[in-house]
Amino acid sequence: MQMESDKQNFFERVYEVVHQIPRGRVTTYGAIAAFLGSKGSSRLVGWAMNQSHNACPGIPAHRVVNRLGILTGKHHFGSPSMMQQLLENENIRIENDRVVDFRKKFWDPAGTL
């Protein structure tokens, strides 16, 4: 059961980082993994985001996109357009499931935390 506990601890650390993403900014699965010292674990960060939707307090998982700014996790938000709507509510423009001006909107936890 140690492995399950390790995964849960990793998820909690991911959630701590995601809570720090400023409104109107996005980061990537890989940036979070690298910040946590687990550079090759971007997929595990994605799994954490998939499990975050029932967390209390809520986790702003909509602010986490892939390395190209694509809304790859959008199908985990209850409706196909919910992730986009949440981002647009924060003045982030989305076109074709991709963050417009991704480099300007990108928030790097390593440079901030």
C-alpha positions as CSV (number, residue, x, y, z in Angstrom):
1,M,0.0,0.0,0.0
2,Q,3.1,2.3,0.2
3,M,2.8,2.9,-3.6
4,E,-0.8,4.1,-3.2
5,S,0.2,6.4,-0.4
6,D,3.1,7.8,-2.5
7,K,0.7,8.5,-5.4
8,Q,-1.8,10.2,-3.0
9,N,1.0,12.4,-1.6
10,F,2.1,13.3,-5.2
11,F,-1.5,14.2,-6.1
12,E,-1.7,16.4,-3.0
13,R,1.6,18.2,-4.0
14,V,0.2,18.7,-7.5
15,Y,-3.0,20.2,-6.0
16,E,-0.9,22.6,-3.9
17,V,0.8,23.9,-7.0
18,V,-2.4,24.1,-9.0
19,H,-3.9,26.3,-6.3
20,Q,-1.1,28.8,-6.9
21,I,-1.8,29.3,-10.6
22,P,-3.0,32.9,-10.9
23,R,-6.4,33.6,-12.3
24,G,-6.0,34.4,-16.0
25,R,-2.9,32.2,-16.4
26,V,-2.3,28.6,-17.4
27,T,0.5,26.1,-16.8
28,T,1.3,22.6,-18.1
29,Y,1.4,19.1,-16.8
30,G,5.1,19.0,-17.5
31,A,5.9,22.3,-15.7
32,I,4.2,21.0,-12.6
33,A,6.0,17.7,-12.8
34,A,9.3,19.4,-13.3
35,F,8.7,21.8,-10.4
36,L,7.9,18.8,-8.1
37,G,11.2,17.2,-9.1
38,S,9.5,14.5,-11.2
39,K,10.2,15.8,-14.7
40,G,9.0,12.6,-16.5
41,S,5.7,12.4,-14.6
42,S,3.5,14.8,-16.6
43,R,1.1,11.9,-17.2
44,L,0.7,11.4,-13.5
45,V,0.0,15.1,-13.1
46,G,-2.8,14.5,-15.7
47,W,-4.2,11.7,-13.6
48,A,-4.1,14.0,-10.6
49,M,-6.1,16.5,-12.5
50,N,-8.6,13.9,-13.6
51,Q,-9.2,13.0,-9.9
52,S,-9.4,16.6,-8.7
53,H,-12.9,17.4,-9.8
54,N,-14.5,16.3,-6.5
55,A,-11.9,17.9,-4.3
56,C,-12.9,20.4,-1.7
57,P,-11.9,23.1,-1.8
58,G,-12.2,23.1,-5.6
59,I,-9.0,22.8,-7.6
60,P,-8.7,25.1,-10.7
61,A,-7.8,22.1,-13.0
62,H,-9.0,24.1,-16.0
63,R,-5.7,26.1,-15.8
64,V,-3.6,23.1,-16.6
65,V,-3.1,22.4,-20.3
66,N,-0.6,20.4,-22.4
67,R,2.8,21.7,-23.5
68,L,1.3,23.3,-26.6
69,G,-1.5,25.0,-24.8
70,I,-4.1,22.5,-26.0
71,L,-7.1,21.7,-23.7
72,T,-6.4,18.0,-23.6
73,G,-8.3,17.5,-20.3
74,K,-11.5,19.1,-21.5
75,H,-13.5,15.8,-21.6
76,H,-13.1,15.5,-17.8
77,F,-15.2,18.7,-17.1
78,G,-18.7,17.3,-17.5
79,S,-19.3,19.0,-20.9
80,P,-17.0,19.4,-23.9
81,S,-17.0,23.2,-23.6
82,M,-16.8,23.7,-19.8
83,M,-13.0,23.9,-19.6
84,Q,-13.0,26.5,-22.4
85,Q,-15.8,28.5,-20.6
86,L,-13.9,28.5,-17.3
87,L,-10.8,29.8,-19.1
88,E,-12.7,32.4,-21.1
89,N,-14.3,33.6,-17.8
90,E,-10.7,34.5,-16.8
91,N,-10.1,36.4,-20.0
92,I,-8.1,33.6,-21.7
93,R,-8.9,33.3,-25.3
94,I,-9.3,29.9,-26.8
95,E,-9.4,29.0,-30.5
96,N,-9.7,25.4,-31.7
97,D,-9.2,24.0,-28.2
98,R,-5.9,25.9,-27.8
99,V,-4.9,28.9,-25.6
100,V,-4.3,32.0,-27.8
101,D,-1.1,33.7,-26.8
102,F,-0.1,30.6,-24.8
103,R,3.5,31.9,-24.1
104,K,2.1,35.2,-22.6
105,K,-0.5,33.3,-20.5
106,F,2.0,30.6,-19.4
107,W,2.8,30.5,-15.7
108,D,5.9,28.6,-14.6
109,P,5.8,27.4,-11.0
110,A,9.6,27.2,-11.0
111,G,9.9,30.9,-11.7
112,T,7.3,31.9,-9.1
113,L,7.2,29.4,-6.2
